[in-house]
Amino acid sequence: MGERISKRIGKQTVRIERPISILSCGSVAGSKEGQGPLGGRFDIVLEDDKNNEKSWEKAESSMVENAIKTAINKAGMTADDMDYILAGDLLDQSIGSTFGIRAIDRPFIGLFGACSTFGESVAVGAMLIDGGFAKRVVAAASSHFCAAERQFRFPLELGTQRPPTSTWTVTGCGAAVLGNADNAPFIREITMGKIVDMGIKDANNMGAAMVPAAADTLLAHFRDTGRNPRDYDLIVTGDLGYVGKELLIEIVGNEGFDISKNYTDCGIEIFDRDTQGTDSGGSGCGCSAVTFAARFYDDLKSGRLKRILFMPTGALMSKTSAQQGESIPGIAHCMAISHE
């Protein structure tokens, strides 16, 4: 047998042999998100953040089910056409995803990457298709402000004051159908990140906790591909917010890469902090998922954006690790997505 041709580029990046198409996206967002700058672009906006369910957790599961079904319907397909569903969330044992998907009756791969989970699910889904293990998959991620707050921080009833560095967990779910097709946009390269922990323990400053991992992955992508920020119309991180954005610009700038002119963050795009009181911006698994589904996917599909580098970011903490005084490890995964 001849030597197998590797799809790897450098140490952390893979090139998709036949670019994988993002066939459709579905988005479900909470009422606060619906009042923000992207409110008119979500497929579904909840009138009630419990979505007529008995709990916030059940509401999150209903968002997962509706976002996935919306994405599949928009692709002109049925659930039976999907080989796998890949999804994850912030709740214990990923109950937001599992309880939302249990009635869809398709093979399920549960993932956890904290707020980077949408990037992880899209990346793993694309590699499954490129490897010949699937024809079509659904990738999704979700979060709910109320459910996440009481799991990771404080009961909402306490009315705890939030510091300016804090981010607002997005209530929402985004889902994407991936497959081999000639429909833009296409996933071209994927750079999977490493865990980076700089010892930050402040759960109210997630941007600072995640930014070292974001910088590490971004620099790895530039190193592996030989590209630079000018090769992209836009570089998009997932959940760094205003605090993390400025830190990332500074860190990669010190390494010789100026991203200040074509860089934004989903946590900044989804809220208007001046009118909505969201401090440093948005976060949560749903942040990058719904922002990509509602904004960046359409801009890529239409050609308004030709090529972006999309990099959801995550803080790999749990309520147990926080109570035990552990630091907050970060992770980030990025992918080059193009119109052509």
Long-range contacts (C-beta under 8 A, 24 or more apart in sequence): 7-130, 9-189, 9-224, 9-225, 10-220, 10-223, 10-224, 10-225, 11-220, 11-223, 11-224, 12-191, 12-192, 12-193, 12-194, 12-217, 12-220, 12-221, 12-224, 13-189, 13-190, 13-191, 13-220, 13-221, 13-224, 13-225, 14-127, 14-189, 14-190, 14-192, 15-188, 15-189, 16-126, 16-127, 16-130, 16-186, 16-187, 16-188, 16-189, 16-190, 17-130, 18-130, 18-180, 19-186, 19-187, 19-188, 19-338, 20-126, 20-129, 20-130, 20-178, 20-179, 20-180, 20-186, 20-187, 21-178, 21-179, 21-180, 21-181, 21-182, 21-183, 21-184, 21-185, 21-186, 22-122, 22-176, 22-177, 22-178, 22-185, 22-186, 22-187, 22-297, 22-300, 22-337, 23-75, 23-136, 23-176, 23-177, 23-178, 23-179, 23-181, 23-183, 24-71, 24-72, 24-74, 24-75, 24-176, 24-177, 25-71, 25-74, 25-174, 25-175, 25-176, 25-177, 25-292, 25-293, 25-294, 25-297, 26-66, 26-67, 26-68, 26-69, 26-70, 26-71, 26-72, 26-73, 26-74, 26-174, 26-175, 26-176, 26-293, 27-67, 27-70, 27-172, 27-173, 27-174, 27-175, 27-289, 27-290, 27-293, 27-294, 28-63, 28-66, 28-67, 28-70, 28-172, 28-173, 28-290, 29-170, 29-171, 29-172, 29-286, 29-290, 29-294, 30-144, 30-145, 30-170, 30-171, 30-172, 31-171, 32-145, 32-168, 32-171, 32-271, 32-276, 33-170, 33-171, 33-172, 33-270, 33-271, 33-282, 33-290, 35-276, 36-270, 36-271, 36-272, 36-276, 37-269, 37-270, 37-271, 37-272, 38-269, 38-270, 38-290, 38-291, 38-294, 38-295, 41-294, 41-295, 41-298, 42-172, 42-290, 42-294, 43-67, 43-70, 43-74, 43-293, 43-294, 44-70, 46-171, 49-144, 49-145, 49-146, 49-171, 55-147, 56-144, 56-146, 56-147, 56-150, 57-91, 57-95, 57-96, 57-99, 57-144, 57-147, 58-99, 59-144, 59-147, 60-89, 60-91, 60-96, 60-100, 60-142, 60-143, 60-144, 60-147, 60-171, 60-173, 61-95, 61-96, 61-97, 61-99, 61-100, 62-100, 63-100, 63-142, 63-144, 63-171, 63-172, 63-173, 63-286, 64-89, 64-96, 64-97, 64-99, 64-100, 64-101, 64-140, 64-142, 64-173, 64-175, 65-100, 65-101, 65-103, 65-104, 66-173, 67-140, 67-142, 67-173, 67-174, 67-175, 67-293, 68-100, 68-101, 68-104, 68-138, 68-140, 68-173, 68-175, 69-104, 70-175, 71-138, 71-140, 71-175, 71-176, 71-177, 71-293, 72-138, 72-177, 74-177, 75-177, 75-179, 77-136, 77-177, 79-104, 79-105, 79-106, 80-106, 81-136, 82-106, 82-136, 82-137, 82-138, 82-177, 83-107, 83-128, 83-133, 83-134, 83-135, 83-136, 83-137, 84-108, 84-109, 84-125, 84-128, 84-134, 84-137, 84-138, 85-109, 85-137, 85-138, 85-140, 86-110, 86-111, 86-121, 86-124, 86-125, 86-137, 86-138, 86-139, 86-140, 87-111, 87-117, 87-121, 87-138, 87-139, 87-140, 87-141, 87-142, 87-175, 88-112, 88-113, 88-117, 88-120, 88-121, 88-141, 88-285, 89-117, 89-141, 89-142, 89-143, 89-285, 90-114, 90-115, 90-143, 90-147, 90-148, 90-151, 90-152, 90-169, 90-284, 90-285, 91-147, 91-148, 91-151, 92-151, 96-142, 96-143, 96-144, 96-147, 97-140, 97-142, 100-142, 100-173, 106-138, 113-312, 113-314, 113-316, 113-331, 113-333, 114-285, 114-314, 114-315, 114-316, 114-317, 114-331, 115-143, 115-206, 115-210, 115-238, 115-239, 115-283, 115-284, 115-285, 115-287, 115-288, 115-312, 115-313, 115-314, 115-315, 116-193, 116-238, 116-239, 116-288, 116-312, 116-313, 116-314, 116-331, 116-332, 116-333, 117-141, 117-285, 117-289, 117-312, 117-314, 118-174, 118-238, 118-285, 118-288, 118-289, 118-292, 118-312, 119-238, 119-288, 119-310, 119-311, 119-312, 119-332, 119-333, 119-334, 119-335, 120-312, 120-333, 122-176, 122-178, 122-187, 122-335, 123-190, 123-192, 123-333, 123-335, 125-178, 126-178, 126-187, 126-190, 126-335, 127-190, 129-178, 129-179, 129-180, 135-179, 135-180, 136-177, 136-178, 136-179, 137-177, 137-178, 137-179, 138-175, 138-176, 138-177, 138-178, 139-175, 139-176, 139-178, 140-173, 140-174, 140-175, 140-176, 140-289, 141-173, 141-174, 141-285, 141-286, 141-288, 141-289, 142-172, 142-173, 142-174, 142-285, 142-286, 142-289, 143-169, 143-170, 143-171, 143-172, 143-173, 143-284, 143-285, 143-286, 143-287, 144-169, 144-171, 144-284, 144-286, 145-169, 145-170, 145-171, 145-284, 146-171, 148-284, 151-319, 152-203, 152-317, 152-319, 152-322, 153-203, 153-204, 162-204, 162-279, 163-204, 163-205, 163-279, 164-279, 164-280, 165-202, 165-204, 165-205, 165-207, 165-208, 165-243, 165-279, 165-280, 166-204, 166-205, 166-206, 166-279, 166-280, 167-206, 167-207, 167-239, 167-241, 167-267, 167-278, 167-279, 167-280, 167-281, 167-282, 167-283, 168-271, 168-278, 168-279, 168-281, 168-282, 168-283, 169-282, 169-283, 169-284, 169-286, 169-287, 170-267, 170-270, 170-282, 170-283, 170-284, 170-286, 170-287, 170-290, 171-284, 171-286, 172-284, 172-286, 172-287, 172-289, 172-290, 173-286, 173-289, 173-290, 174-286, 174-288, 174-289, 174-290, 174-291, 174-292, 174-293, 174-294, 175-289, 175-293, 176-292, 176-293, 176-297, 183-301, 184-300, 184-301, 184-303, 184-338, 184-339, 184-340, 185-297, 185-300, 185-301, 185-337, 185-338, 185-339, 186-337, 186-338, 186-339, 186-340, 187-335, 187-336, 187-337, 188-335, 188-336, 188-337, 188-338, 189-221, 189-225, 189-335, 189-336, 190-333, 190-334, 190-335, 190-336, 191-217, 191-220, 191-221, 191-224, 191-333, 191-334, 191-335, 192-217, 192-333, 193-217, 193-220, 193-331, 193-332, 193-333, 193-334, 194-220, 194-331, 195-316, 195-329, 195-330, 195-331, 196-329, 196-330, 196-331, 197-327, 197-328, 197-329, 197-330, 198-327, 198-330, 199-327, 200-327, 200-328, 201-325, 201-326, 201-327, 201-328, 202-328, 203-317, 203-322, 203-328, 205-243, 206-239, 206-241, 206-244, 206-283, 206-315, 206-328, 207-239, 207-240, 207-241, 207-242, 207-243, 207-244, 207-245, 207-247, 207-267, 207-280, 207-281, 208-243, 208-244, 208-247, 209-315, 209-317, 209-328, 209-330, 210-239, 210-240, 210-244, 210-313, 210-314, 210-315, 210-330, 210-331, 210-332, 211-240, 211-244, 211-247, 211-248, 211-251, 211-313, 211-330, 212-251, 212-330, 213-313, 213-314, 213-329, 213-330, 213-331, 213-332, 214-240, 214-244, 214-248, 214-311, 214-313, 214-330, 214-332, 215-248, 215-251, 215-252, 215-255, 216-332, 217-311, 217-332, 217-333, 217-334, 218-248, 218-252, 218-257, 218-259, 218-309, 218-311, 218-332, 218-334, 219-252, 219-255, 219-257, 221-309, 221-334, 221-336, 222-257, 225-336, 228-257, 229-257, 229-258, 229-259, 229-261, 229-262, 229-263, 230-262, 231-307, 232-262, 232-307, 232-308, 232-309, 232-336, 233-262, 233-305, 233-306, 233-307, 233-308, 234-262, 234-263, 234-264, 234-296, 234-305, 234-308, 234-309, 235-259, 235-262, 235-263, 235-264, 235-308, 235-309, 235-311, 236-263, 236-264, 236-265, 236-266, 236-292, 236-296, 236-308, 236-309, 236-310, 236-311, 237-263, 237-264, 237-265, 237-266, 237-311, 237-312, 237-313, 237-332, 238-265, 238-266, 238-267, 238-287, 238-288, 238-311, 238-312, 238-313, 238-314, 238-332, 239-265, 239-266, 239-267, 239-281, 239-282, 239-283, 239-284, 239-287, 239-288, 239-312, 239-313, 239-314, 240-265, 240-267, 240-281, 240-313, 241-265, 241-267, 241-268, 241-279, 241-280, 241-281, 241-282, 241-283, 242-267, 242-268, 242-273, 242-280, 242-281, 243-280, 244-280, 244-313, 266-291, 266-292, 266-312, 269-295, 285-314, 288-312, 288-313, 300-337, 300-338, 300-339, 301-339, 303-339, 305-339, 306-338, 306-339, 306-340, 307-336, 307-337, 307-338, 307-339, 307-340, 308-336, 308-337, 308-338, 309-334, 309-335, 309-336, 309-337, 310-334, 310-335, 310-337, 311-335
